[in-house]
Amino acid sequence: MTDDDLKARAHDLDVTVWVGKSGLDPVVDELGDQLTDRDLVKVKFLRAARGGTTTDELAEELADRVSADLVDTRGHTAVFHR
């Protein structure tokens, strides 16, 4: 499946993981579990989580921590695939 296929499928997904002021640590296990159950998961990075960093940087770090592919970031939302 190509990145374009994954992005098209991700368009209609609801956000199921939110990263807030506690940062990435509290959501790593949750995202990992969701990626076990489905192949695409959409994550929203709230303003409190971003601090002095960007959504892209946070999304890349989260992808590394759950051994997933970062399919797309748009605004403050990212889509992960495993």
C-alpha positions in Angstrom: 0.0 0.0 0.0 1.4 3.4 -1.0 1.7 6.5 1.2 -1.0 8.1 -0.9 -3.4 5.1 -0.3 -2.7 5.4 3.5 -3.3 9.2 3.5 -6.5 8.7 1.6 -7.7 6.1 4.2 -6.6 8.3 7.0 -8.6 11.3 5.9 -11.9 9.9 7.4 -10.3 8.5 10.6 -11.3 10.0 13.9 -8.5 11.1 16.4 -8.2 8.4 19.0 -5.1 9.5 20.8 -4.4 12.9 22.3 -1.0 14.1 23.4 -1.4 16.8 26.1 0.7 18.6 28.7 2.1 15.3 30.1 3.9 14.8 26.8 4.6 11.5 24.9 5.2 9.1 27.8 1.6 8.6 28.8 0.5 7.8 25.2 3.2 5.5 24.0 1.6 2.3 25.3 -1.9 3.4 24.2 -0.7 4.1 20.6 1.2 0.8 20.5 -2.0 -1.0 21.6 -4.1 0.7 19.0 -1.6 0.0 16.3 -1.9 -3.7 17.2 -5.6 -3.6 16.7 -5.7 -1.4 13.5 -3.2 -0.4 10.9 -3.8 3.4 11.0 -4.2 5.6 14.1 -4.7 9.4 14.1 -3.0 11.4 16.9 -3.7 15.0 17.9 -1.0 17.1 19.6 -2.6 19.7 21.8 -0.9 23.1 22.3 0.2 22.2 25.8 2.2 19.2 24.4 4.1 21.2 21.8 5.8 23.6 24.1 9.0 24.8 22.3 8.8 22.0 19.7 6.9 21.3 16.5 4.2 18.8 15.8 6.5 17.2 13.2 9.3 16.7 15.7 6.9 15.2 18.3 5.3 12.9 15.7 8.7 11.6 14.6 9.8 10.9 18.1 6.5 9.1 18.9 6.8 7.0 15.7 10.3 5.9 16.8 9.1 5.1 20.3 6.3 2.8 19.0 8.2 1.4 16.0 5.6 2.8 13.6 5.7 4.7 10.3 4.7 8.3 10.3 2.3 8.5 7.3 1.4 12.2 7.4 1.2 15.3 9.6 -1.3 18.0 8.9 -1.7 20.9 11.2 -1.4 19.4 14.7 -2.5 15.9 13.8 -0.4 13.0 12.7 -1.2 9.6 11.3 0.7 6.5 12.2 0.9 3.1 10.5 2.4 -0.2 11.5 
